[in-house]
């Protein structure tokens, strides 16, 4: 655990330091978010935060290779992590071009598919799903490639979609990364397996990069991650979950803390986590399409009726709206992880308490703390 903590701290520190450099590059190259009608920020803010996050991830990877315990792990741990970072660099480059020149949607989709294809070509894809009875559901190459490509591209775009308020995307993905790291680490501990795994390494570094970036990105943001950052962290999060299916034997991944194999949650978590974590933005996306279509508008026409806009309308400040969406992300991510590992009354009590706190924060806080009206 101490070495993973060091990986987290290295990623956070390097990302925070490089954010200053990335901001200067953005200002010099004109990669700046202009103020549009649907935006919440009131003045132009530089992009290219993804470059700092990529630097933090790479620094954490290089340090991990030199640590006493992680450096002695199996060769596949760093091989797969390196492939994910190269694919991340590819998709980050596409994002940088978009931040600079505003690429069209098809060009960005092509870049996302290219990065996903790189992962698949070098073996980072869904291979098998262990079943609760100890058997395994194996996927052939075509099935694994199609499922991998779909999950990666969907997660990348969902993270990009949720990046609507200062600190929102970095916080949501950071929470998901911490939750999945705890799942991977607890899984190895419960099954007395090696603690050195690719998903644990990647999620520790990803959580650190998100925290380091939040220092500069929380409202009022001094820098936006832009597409270079949102697509990068979306790819790393989904790829981290994908690598889990190839590095754990079937009986290990399907067995929770109770020793029972009657639950499908541990089996499906590598598939469910990227999707479940992004249930809120995915629901927002579906509602936006329905809303715009019913109004006779294009599904892609921008508006100011997304979930974060609604939170602002009911009385939340921008910081509090972000905190509320973090709570929902934490409820889904940690709730899924806890339910996949544990059973019993304590689990359901914990989940009920988490849900109650989230609901109260969402609907009661605006009534208790209304924004003060300016004095005339």
Secondary structure, DSSP 8 states (H G I E B T S, - for coil): -HHHHHHHHHHHHHHHHHHHHHHHHHHHHT-EE---TT-S-SS-EE--HHHHHHHHHHHHHHHHTTSTTGGGS-HHHHHHHHHHHHHHHHHHHHHHHHHHH---HHHHHHHHHHHHHHHHHTT-S--EEE-TTS-EEE--HHHHHHHHHHHHHHHHHHHHHHTTSTTHHHHHHHHHHHHHHHHHHHHHHHTT--S--HHHHHHHHHHHHHHHHHHHHSSS-S---HHHHHHHHHHHHHHHHHHHHHHS-HHHHT--TTS----SHHHHHHHHHHHHHTHHHHHHHHHHHHHHHHTTS-TT---S-SHHHHHHHTT--HHHHHHHHHHHHHHHHHHHHHHHH--SHHHHHHHHHHHHHHHHHHHTHHHHS-------
